[in-house]
């Protein structure tokens, strides 16, 4: 995430340790754009600190010998082109003219510090305000935002069990990874298993190293998602598989140089992926597959993802998708979700649950709440899809003008939810797998 500030013609842009630095071509005027972070508890105190202690070289702060007189500074406010709000403070600090803009985006914030040793604020203020007016938050992430993005396709609904081929495999170790080698023909190739890798990426990106590969999605015996693909180049077959964990993933790579064993090695890679046991189990909170609204920005949080509408700054409109949970935990977790809202928010008791059924006959429970936010009314709709293994809660918070639209949007997202796979009551492990992995028990 970052604050996107347009670069005027002729200005230079430089990446700092934290944030960006913009420099004007015609005068000693610079602008530090700090990264998006959590909102400050005391915005005015932060504005003052940023104003008098700015250092453009590292975006850090330092103490001045003598602090300026607060009465000599002017405060203001900017309403951006996207209707977001920024508080400003400006004035003279020593020999420098300075201006600080503090932007707020929901529970996030970003700060821009402007410094000039060539002229008073009045000489360059209009030019700088025109730049700050066009600043916009970029909520894009360096990691996938939901399971739909990670998988890159709709997940399978049914398992396709697979066992290791009739080989005798020997386990070795290399750089902390497990390596499987066929005992009867050690020179035929190997299968390398790397666990606990980060950060998670989407499957199409992971398989980019395997040219012209078409990944096939599957479900492990433990109930996690995996993908596998193969690529043959002359007398070598290369296979890749990835198994999704909670915050990490497992990578399984196989290489075989004996054409008569290509099928055996390809099947072995798939079998190792299918029979991988990451140890998470099924009865845990888990992200699930759904299709988010088009053009909405994502804020990934622990246990949930918040989706921000393109019109949010003008009319509050936010969708929050929580991790799926076992049915016996749903009531407790729902109470906790609403206990986190300030008591003064609630104006009326909750209404519901209203119940309807999806096309697959899964029950959907809907609650409605009314509250107050920033002096105005706000509405909440929460829906939970229920099946025997999991509950899938999502919530929309909106301006009352968007309530009807939010109801339609909620139903659309609910229909895209794909239920999570659960492990069988008694997972079956093949004898070949036991032979390979029993040595690990030591």
N, C-alpha and C positions, 0 to 999 in steps of 0.2 A: 504494500500500500504506500501511496505517496500523494503529496499535494502537487498537482500539475500546474505549473505557472508558465504561461507562454513566454518565449524568448523574443523580444523585439528585434527588428532588423539591426544588425551591427553589434548587438550585445554578445558577449562571450559567456558560455556556460561551462562550469567546471564541477566535477564530482568531488565532494569532500569526504572525510572519514564518515561523517553522518550528515546526509542531506546534499544540497547543491548550492553552488555559488554563481550568481549572475552578475556581470560587470558591464557598466555602460561604456560606450566607446569615446564619448566626448568630455567626460568629467570623471572625477574620482568618486564614483557612485557605485556601490555594491549592494547586493541583495542576497541574504542567506535564507534558503528555503529548507526548513528543518522537516524531518520525517513525521508522518502521522503517528500519533501515540495516544494513550489514554487521556481523557479530558482532565484538566487540572482541578484540584479541589478548591483552590483559591485563584481564579483567573486573573484578577486585578493585581494580586501580589506577584504572579508569574510575569505579567506584562511589565511591571516595574523592574523586576530582576532582569528580564531579557533586554530591556531598554538600556540599563546602565552597566551591564556586565557582558556585552557581546564581544566575541572574538571570531572574526570571519575565517581564520585559518583552520580552525578545528571544530567550529560550532560549539565550543565550550565557553566557560565564563571565567572571568578573573576579577579581582577586587581593585577598585579605583582608590586612589589616595583620599579623595574627597567626594562623597556622594552629592549629586545635584539636589536642588530644592524642588520638591514635588509640585509646588505651586506654580512653577514656571512651565509645566507641561500641559498639553492639550489632549483630551481624550475624544474619541469619536467612534463611529460604527460604519461598516461597509456592508451593503446587501449585494452579493455577487450576482453575476449573470445567471447562475443556477439557483438563486434565492437562498444560498447558505449565508450565514452571518459571521462577520469578523469584527472583533473589538480592536480599536487602534489607540495608540498613545504616541505622541511626537514631541520633540523638543531638542534642546542643545545639551550635549554631554561633553564637557571639556571643550575641545576644539572641533568636535564632530556634531553634525546635525543628524538626528536619528528618528526613525519611525518603526514601530513594531505593530504587526497585525496578528491577532490571535483568532484562528478559525475554529469553529465547532461543527462537528458532524455526528449527530446522535451522542454516543458516549465517547467519541474520539475527538482529537484536536490536532492542529498543526500551527506552527508559528513561522512567520516571515520577519526577518530583521533587516532593515535598510539603514545603511550608513553612508555619510558623505562628508568629506573634508573640503569640498569645493562649493560653497554657497549655502544659504539657509534653506530650511525645509520648504518654505514658500516657493523657492525657485524650481524645485524638482518634484514637488508633491503631486501635482496634477498628472505628470507622466507616470509616476509610481502607482498612484491610485488606479489609473487606467489599466495597468498591468495586473494589480491585485484584484480588480473587479472581474477579470476573466479567469482567475484561479479556480480549479475544480478538483475535488477529491477523486483519486483513482483507487478503487477498492480491490483491484485485481491482486491475486495472491501468487506467491512463488510455489504453491502446492495446489493439488486438486481441491475443488470446493465441495464435491459430493461424489457418491459412489457412481452415479451416472457418468461423470467425467472420467473417473479412474478406469472404469471398464471399457468405455468407448462404444458400448453396445448394450442392448437389453440383456440382462443376465439369464442363464438357463434356469428352469424351474425344477428339473429332475436331475439326479445324479446319474453318471454313467460309470459304474464300478469297473475297476481295472486292477489286475494283479501283475506283479513282476514276471517277466518271461522266465522260462525254465533254464536259468543260468545259475551258477554258483558265484556269488559276488564276494569280493574281499574289500574290507574297509581300510582306507588309509587316511592320512591327515596331511593338509598342506596349508600353511598360513592361517590356521584356525578353522579352516573349512574341512568338511568331510568329503572324501573322494571314494567313489565306488569303481572297482576294476574287476573285469571278468576273470575269474581264476583260471579258466581253461585257455584263455587267449589274452594275456595281459597287454599285448601290443595292439589289440584291436581298437582301443580307445578308453575313455574314462567318463565318469559323471561326477561333476563337482557341485556341492550343496553349500550355499552361503546363506546364513540365517541372520535375522536382526538388522537388516539393511535399512538405511534412511537416506534421504526423505522419500516418502511415497510419491510416485509419479503416475501418470496415466499409462495404461497398457500400450497404446500405440507408440508412445514415446519410448517406453522400455524396449519394445521390439524393433526400434529403428536400427539397432546394430545388426539385425538379421535381415538383410536386403530381400525384398519381395516376399516377406513372410506374411501369412494370414493367420493371426492368432485365433485359437479356438478356446472358448470359455468353458469352464467346468466348475464343479463343486466338490471339494474334498470330502473325505469320509467324516471329517470332524465338523463340516458345515461351513467352511470358508470358501471364498472364491479363488480360482486360479485360472491361468491362461497358459497355453502351450503352442509352440510353432516349430517348424522344421525347415531347413534349407539345405539342399544338396548342391555341392560344387565339385564336379568331377568325381574323384574317388573318396570324397569326404562328406559326411553328413554331420551337420551341426544342429542341435536341438536346444531350445530355450524354454523354460517354464518359470512363472512367477506366481507365488502364493501370497495373498493379502493377509496381513495380520491386523492388529489394532492400529498402531502408529508405525509399524515396520513392515517389511516384506521379506520373503525368502526367494532367492534366485537359484535355479537349478539349470546347469549347463551340461550338455553331453556332446562329445565329439567321437566319431567313429570313422576309421580309415579302412575298414573291411566291408566292402559292399555286401557280402553275403550276411552280414550281421546288422545292416542298417535298420531293418524292421525291429529286431530285438532291442537295439539301443533306443530307438524312438519310443517303443512301447515302455521301456524301462524308465525313461524320463517322465513320461506321463504317469506311470504307476507311482514313482517317488512323489510327484506333486499331489496325486490323488490321496496317497496314504500319509501325507505330511501331518504331523500332530503338533500344532503350535502351542497347545496347552491352554488356550483361552476358554474353551468350552462354549456352550450355547447360551447358558443362562447369565448373560452379561449385557450391558448396554452396548449397542452396536449401531454404526451408521448403516443406512439402507438406501436402496435405489429409488429415486424419484426424479422427475424432470422439473427443474425450477422454472419460474417465469422468464420469458425471453427478455433480455436487455437489463435484467436486474443485477445489481452488484452484490458480491458475497463478502461477508465478514466471518471468517472461520474461527469459531471459539471451541473450547474444550466441552464436548458433549452436545454441541449444537452448531448450526450455521444460520447466521442472520442474513436475509436477502433484502436489499434496500431498493425500493422502487425508484425509477428515474425521476418521478415527480415528488419524491419524499420531502425535499426542502420547501416545496410550495404547499403540500398537503401531506401530513404524516401518513406513511404507508410502508409497513415493514412486515416481512414474513419470516418467521423463525421455525426452523425444522430441528426438533430434538432427536437424539439417538433413540432407537427402538429399545424397549425394555420388556422383561417378562411380565405377563398379566398380573401376577401377584404383587408386583412392585408399582403398578401403574397409578393406583389411587394415592399412595404415599408421595410418589414423584410429582404428580399433578398438584398436590397441596403445596409442595415445596416450590414449584415453579411460580405459583401465585403468591406465596408468602414473601417471595423476593421483591414483589411490587410494593411500593410504599402504601401504608394503610389509607392515607388521604386520597389515593388514586381512585378507590372504589366508591362510586356514588350510589349504585343500586346493587342488590344481591345478584349473584349469577343466575342466569336462566338456563335450564337444561338439566340433564342432557336430552336433546332431541336425537332420535335414532333413525337412520335410514341404512340401506344396504347397497353395496357396490354390485356390479354385474356378476362378480364371482361369489356373491352371497356373504361376503365379509361385512361384519357390522361396523358402522361408523357412528360415533357419538359426538355431538356438537354442543358446546357451551357458548353462551354469549354474555359479555360483561360490558358495563358502561362506566366510564371514569372521567377524570379531569386531568389535563396536562397543559401546563403553561397558560392557565386561565381559560382554556377552551375544553370542549367535550372531546372524548376519545372513545373508540369502540374496540373491543377485542372479540375475535372469534377463535375458538380452539376446537380442533377436530382430532379424534383419535380413532385410527383404524385398528380393529381388534381381530386377532385370530388365536388359535390354540397355543401358539408358541410365543408370539410377540404382540406388543402394542406399539403403534406408530403415531406419535403425537406431533401435530403442527399447529402453529398459531399465527394469526394475522392481527396486527394492531393498526388501526387506521383512523383517519379523519372521518366523521359521520357522513360527509359527502361521498365517500368512497365505499360505504358499507355494502351496497348492492353489488358493486364491482368486486369487492373482496369476497363476498359469498360465492360468486361464480368462479373466482380464481381459486378459492379454497377447494371447491369441488373438482376443478381441473387437476390440481396437484394431487389430491387424494386418489383420483383415478389412475395416476401414473405410478403409484407406489407398487413395487414388486416385493412380496413377502420374502423374508430372509429364510434360507435353508436351515434346518435344524439337524443335528447328528442323529443317527438311528439310536434306538434305545440300547442296543447292544452292538456297537461297532464291530465289524468283522475285519480282521487283519490276516492277510494271506500268510501261509507258512514261509514263502520265500522272503517276505518282508521281515518276519521274525528272525530268520537266519541272518539277514544282513544287519539288522539293527540291534540284535541281542548283544553284540560285542560292545555297544555303547554303554550298556548298563554298568560296566566296570568303571 
